């Protein structure tokens, strides 16, 4: 199994059936900012406020068809066949198809029709039928905030969803209060500034951009390894000043650099947090 973070923003996604299981799918899909279409005679009552076919907003259900599934539903937005380069810039069919139905035969037919009408590369997930799933849902844990944080997926590859949920709770107990946002935000800030500043020193690498990029990546790795989970204590200005002095000599070893010289003064008295 290859675990990936899948970008769904602006892409069409189809969900057939929206009872209790379908409801859990919706909760995972809406935060991705996808255009979610639901086909189901009934919709979970907790989703009623998210359905407004007259005025769609990101974070809402894009379209709800209160009826049984029809085969032509699969191609309501196109058949995933781009006719020009311009077509690649806009969704022209369903990117993913989900079924959450008690009728296994119907679910299997939807899976097969999806592959025939939209192409074998269109991803499908049939609830509670691992052989008919191109991917599995895991227990998703987000540490930090929406912009700066870590996304962690725990998966048993469809074998025990309940265990993955329990394991997620254990991780949350251990890391839930960790300043992940501050770590990621500061490291991202350092990375962006290092990338920009390093371009001014390409001549020091005999105009060899490959060597410049290699140095930059090794230096950032050394910095992250040095502070590890304590990166929230970094003073970005001090770190950038150090990088500017070290790139001139092409030095990437930070072992002899005292940590206290790179720490934000406001965190000096906090000490180091430890993971129990």
Backbone torsions as a table, in degrees:
resi	resn	phi	psi	omega
1	UNK	NA	139.3	177.3
2	UNK	-115.7	113.2	-178.9
3	UNK	-87.3	126.2	-177.6
4	UNK	-131.6	153.8	169.9
5	UNK	-91.4	117.6	-171.9
6	UNK	-98.2	124.6	179.4
7	UNK	-85.7	117.1	-177.6
8	UNK	-116.4	-0.1	-175.9
9	UNK	-55.9	125.6	177.7
10	UNK	79.5	-2.3	-177.4
11	UNK	-96.0	148.1	179.9
12	UNK	-78.8	132.8	178.2
13	UNK	-130.9	136.3	-179.5
14	UNK	-110.6	133.0	173.7
15	UNK	-122.6	120.4	178.3
16	UNK	-106.0	115.9	-176.3
17	UNK	95.3	125.4	-176.6
18	UNK	-141.1	60.7	171.7
19	UNK	-92.0	-142.1	-177.9
20	UNK	-63.4	-45.0	-179.5
21	UNK	-68.8	-43.1	178.5
22	UNK	-59.9	-36.2	178.5
23	UNK	-58.9	-41.6	179.5
24	UNK	-66.1	-32.5	177.5
25	UNK	-67.1	-42.2	-179.4
26	UNK	-61.0	-41.5	-179.7
27	UNK	-61.3	-31.2	178.7
28	UNK	-82.5	-31.1	-173.6
29	UNK	-83.2	-40.4	-175.4
30	UNK	-58.3	-40.0	179.0
31	UNK	-63.2	-16.4	179.7
32	UNK	-77.5	-9.5	-178.2
33	UNK	68.0	25.8	175.1
34	UNK	-75.7	166.7	175.0
35	UNK	-96.3	94.6	-172.2
36	UNK	-90.1	122.0	174.3
37	UNK	-107.7	130.5	179.9
38	UNK	-115.4	129.3	174.1
39	UNK	-116.5	113.4	-176.6
40	UNK	-168.0	136.2	178.2
41	UNK	-56.4	-34.0	178.0
42	UNK	-133.2	153.4	178.8
43	UNK	-120.6	148.0	-179.6
44	UNK	-55.8	132.8	-175.4
45	UNK	-57.5	-28.6	-179.0
46	UNK	-72.0	-8.9	-178.6
47	UNK	-101.8	-0.6	-174.4
48	UNK	-57.1	-37.1	-177.4
49	UNK	-75.6	-10.4	-178.6
50	UNK	-97.3	2.8	-178.7
51	UNK	-106.0	115.1	175.9
52	UNK	-150.9	90.0	-175.9
53	UNK	-70.3	-10.4	-179.9
54	UNK	-83.4	-34.2	-176.1
55	UNK	-141.4	98.2	-178.1
56	UNK	-83.2	137.1	172.7
57	UNK	-129.6	147.0	178.1
58	UNK	-56.6	134.2	-176.9
59	UNK	99.1	-7.5	175.7
60	UNK	-106.1	173.6	174.2
61	UNK	-77.2	127.4	-174.8
62	UNK	-66.5	-46.1	179.6
63	UNK	-152.1	139.6	175.5
64	UNK	-126.1	122.2	177.3
65	UNK	-108.4	108.9	-174.7
66	UNK	-84.3	72.3	-179.4
67	UNK	-164.1	170.2	175.4
68	UNK	-66.8	160.5	-179.7
69	UNK	-66.9	141.3	171.9
70	UNK	-121.2	147.7	-176.7
71	UNK	-57.5	-37.1	-178.7
72	UNK	-69.1	-12.9	177.2
73	UNK	-58.5	-30.0	-176.9
74	UNK	-63.7	-25.2	-176.1
75	UNK	-116.6	23.9	-178.4
76	UNK	-64.4	-22.9	178.2
77	UNK	-113.5	8.5	-177.8
78	UNK	122.4	178.4	-175.5
79	UNK	-115.4	21.1	177.8
80	UNK	67.7	17.3	178.6
81	UNK	-106.0	106.3	178.9
82	UNK	-75.2	134.1	-179.9
83	UNK	-98.6	-12.6	-179.1
84	UNK	-155.6	169.2	177.5
85	UNK	-59.6	-37.1	-179.2
86	UNK	-62.0	-32.4	-179.3
87	UNK	-64.7	-22.9	-179.1
88	UNK	-69.6	-18.1	-177.1
89	UNK	-84.7	-6.4	-177.7
90	UNK	-137.4	148.8	179.3
91	UNK	-67.2	135.1	-179.2
92	UNK	-129.9	40.5	-179.8
93	UNK	153.8	175.1	180.0
94	UNK	-75.3	131.6	177.8
95	UNK	-83.5	-33.6	178.1
96	UNK	-139.3	149.4	177.2
97	UNK	-131.2	128.4	178.9
98	UNK	-119.2	141.3	170.0
99	UNK	-124.7	135.3	177.1
100	UNK	-131.8	71.6	-173.2
101	UNK	-123.3	148.7	174.4
102	UNK	-77.4	-15.0	-178.2
103	UNK	-88.2	99.9	-177.2
104	UNK	-64.9	-39.1	-179.0
105	UNK	-63.0	-43.5	177.9
106	UNK	-64.4	-41.8	179.1
107	UNK	-60.8	-42.5	178.9
108	UNK	-64.1	-39.8	178.3
109	UNK	-64.4	-40.6	178.5
110	UNK	-63.5	-42.2	177.7
111	UNK	-58.6	-48.6	-177.7
112	UNK	-66.2	-42.8	179.5
113	UNK	-65.4	-34.6	176.9
114	UNK	-59.8	-46.6	-179.1
115	UNK	-65.4	-36.9	-178.4
116	UNK	-74.5	-41.9	-174.6
117	UNK	-86.3	-34.3	-174.9
118	UNK	-109.0	-5.5	179.8
119	UNK	101.8	150.2	-176.4
120	UNK	-67.7	-15.9	179.9
121	UNK	-82.6	-8.8	177.8
122	UNK	-71.4	128.2	-173.5
123	UNK	-81.0	135.0	-179.3
124	UNK	-126.0	150.4	174.6
125	UNK	-141.8	114.9	178.7
126	UNK	-104.5	116.4	-174.2
127	UNK	-55.3	130.8	174.7
128	UNK	65.4	21.5	177.2
129	UNK	-134.5	78.3	-177.2
130	UNK	-49.5	-38.8	179.3
131	UNK	-63.3	-20.1	-179.3
132	UNK	-105.7	26.1	179.3
133	UNK	-119.3	123.0	174.0
134	UNK	-79.7	-13.3	178.8
135	UNK	-158.3	164.2	180.0
136	UNK	-119.8	151.1	170.4
137	UNK	-82.2	144.8	174.0
138	UNK	-119.1	-177.1	172.4
139	UNK	-88.3	116.3	-175.5
140	UNK	-95.7	132.4	179.2
141	UNK	-123.5	127.3	178.3
142	UNK	-113.8	119.7	176.4
143	UNK	-109.4	137.0	-173.4
144	UNK	96.4	-153.7	176.6
145	UNK	-115.4	-171.6	-174.5
146	UNK	-63.8	-35.1	-176.9
147	UNK	-88.2	-45.3	-177.9
148	UNK	-119.1	110.7	-179.7
149	UNK	179.9	-172.4	178.4
150	UNK	-120.7	134.1	174.0
151	UNK	-105.0	123.8	-177.9
152	UNK	-121.3	129.6	176.3
153	UNK	-114.5	128.6	176.9
154	UNK	-109.5	123.2	-176.1
155	UNK	-133.8	138.6	172.1
156	UNK	-102.9	13.9	-179.6
157	UNK	57.7	41.7	175.8
158	UNK	83.4	0.2	-174.2
159	UNK	-84.6	-34.2	-179.5
160	UNK	-154.0	80.8	179.2
161	UNK	-56.4	-35.2	-178.1
162	UNK	-65.7	-40.6	-179.8
163	UNK	-64.8	-39.2	178.9
164	UNK	-63.4	-36.1	178.5
165	UNK	-66.2	-40.3	178.6
166	UNK	-67.0	-39.5	179.7
167	UNK	-66.0	-35.6	176.6
168	UNK	-59.5	-42.4	179.4
169	UNK	-62.2	-38.1	178.8
170	UNK	-65.5	-41.0	177.7
171	UNK	-64.0	-38.5	-179.7
172	UNK	-65.2	-37.6	177.7
173	UNK	-62.0	-38.3	-175.7
174	UNK	-79.8	-41.9	-171.1
175	UNK	-113.6	-1.9	-173.5
176	UNK	-58.0	-33.4	-178.1
177	UNK	-96.8	3.3	-177.9
178	UNK	-70.2	140.4	-178.3
179	UNK	-75.5	60.1	-177.9
180	UNK	-63.6	-41.2	-179.7
181	UNK	-55.5	-47.3	-178.3
182	UNK	-64.3	-39.9	178.6
183	UNK	-60.8	-52.5	-175.9
184	UNK	-67.0	-40.8	-179.0
185	UNK	-62.9	-44.9	-179.3
186	UNK	-68.3	-41.2	179.5
187	UNK	-66.4	-35.8	176.8
188	UNK	-66.5	-41.6	178.1
189	UNK	-61.4	-45.8	178.3
190	UNK	-61.1	-46.3	-177.5
191	UNK	-59.6	-44.6	-179.2
192	UNK	-65.8	-41.5	-179.9
193	UNK	-70.0	-38.8	178.5
194	UNK	-62.5	-42.2	179.3
195	UNK	-61.4	-44.0	-178.5
196	UNK	-67.8	-46.1	-177.9
197	UNK	-66.5	-38.8	-176.4
198	UNK	-61.2	-27.2	179.9
199	UNK	-63.9	-21.9	179.3
200	UNK	-77.5	-10.4	-175.4
201	UNK	-115.4	19.2	-178.5
202	UNK	-60.9	-31.0	179.7
203	UNK	-66.5	-27.4	178.7
204	UNK	-68.3	-16.3	178.0
205	UNK	-108.1	27.0	179.3
206	UNK	56.3	37.5	179.3
207	UNK	59.2	22.3	178.1
208	UNK	-94.4	98.0	-175.9
209	UNK	-65.4	-30.8	179.3
210	UNK	-61.6	-41.8	179.0
211	UNK	-70.3	-35.8	177.3
212	UNK	-62.9	-46.8	179.9
213	UNK	-63.5	-40.4	178.7
214	UNK	-61.0	-44.9	178.7
215	UNK	-61.0	-47.2	-178.1
216	UNK	-58.5	-45.0	-178.8
217	UNK	-68.1	-39.9	179.4
218	UNK	-66.8	-37.3	-179.7
219	UNK	-67.5	-44.2	178.5
220	UNK	-63.5	-38.2	177.4
221	UNK	-63.6	-43.3	-179.7
222	UNK	-63.0	-40.0	179.1
223	UNK	-64.2	-47.5	-178.8
224	UNK	-63.8	-41.7	179.1
225	UNK	-64.5	-34.9	-176.9
226	UNK	-65.9	-40.3	-176.7
227	UNK	-99.8	-21.0	177.7
228	UNK	53.0	-129.3	-178.5
229	UNK	-75.7	2.2	178.5
230	UNK	-96.9	15.1	-176.0
231	UNK	-63.1	-17.2	177.2
232	UNK	-64.4	-15.8	-177.6
233	UNK	-87.9	-7.2	-175.5
234	UNK	-65.1	144.7	169.8
235	UNK	-101.7	109.5	-172.5
236	UNK	-59.3	-41.2	-179.3
237	UNK	-62.6	-41.6	178.9
238	UNK	-66.0	-39.3	-179.9
239	UNK	-64.8	-43.6	-179.3
240	UNK	-66.1	-38.7	177.3
241	UNK	-61.8	-40.1	177.6
242	UNK	-64.5	-43.0	179.9
243	UNK	-60.4	-42.7	-179.0
244	UNK	-62.6	-32.5	178.9
245	UNK	-78.5	-31.2	-175.8
246	UNK	-84.4	-28.8	-178.6
247	UNK	-67.9	-27.6	178.9
248	UNK	-64.6	-34.3	179.8
249	UNK	-100.2	1.8	180.0
250	UNK	58.2	35.7	-178.5
251	UNK	-96.1	129.1	-179.4
252	UNK	-115.7	-6.0	-177.5
253	UNK	-82.1	117.5	-179.2
254	UNK	-102.8	7.8	-174.8
255	UNK	-59.3	-34.5	-175.8
256	UNK	-90.6	0.5	179.3
257	UNK	-86.4	116.9	179.6
258	UNK	-61.2	132.0	-177.7
259	UNK	-59.5	-36.6	-175.5
260	UNK	-63.5	-20.3	179.6
261	UNK	-76.7	-10.2	-178.2
262	UNK	-116.4	5.1	-175.6
263	UNK	-92.4	140.5	176.3
264	UNK	-62.8	130.7	-177.9
265	UNK	-56.3	-32.5	-177.9
266	UNK	-70.6	-16.7	179.8
267	UNK	-105.3	0.9	-177.2
268	UNK	-56.5	-39.9	-174.4
269	UNK	-91.5	0.6	-178.9
270	UNK	-79.3	-25.9	-175.2
271	UNK	74.6	-177.1	-178.5
272	UNK	-96.5	133.0	173.2
273	UNK	-76.4	150.3	179.0
274	UNK	-127.0	148.6	178.2
275	UNK	-91.2	119.7	-177.6
276	UNK	-68.9	NA	NA
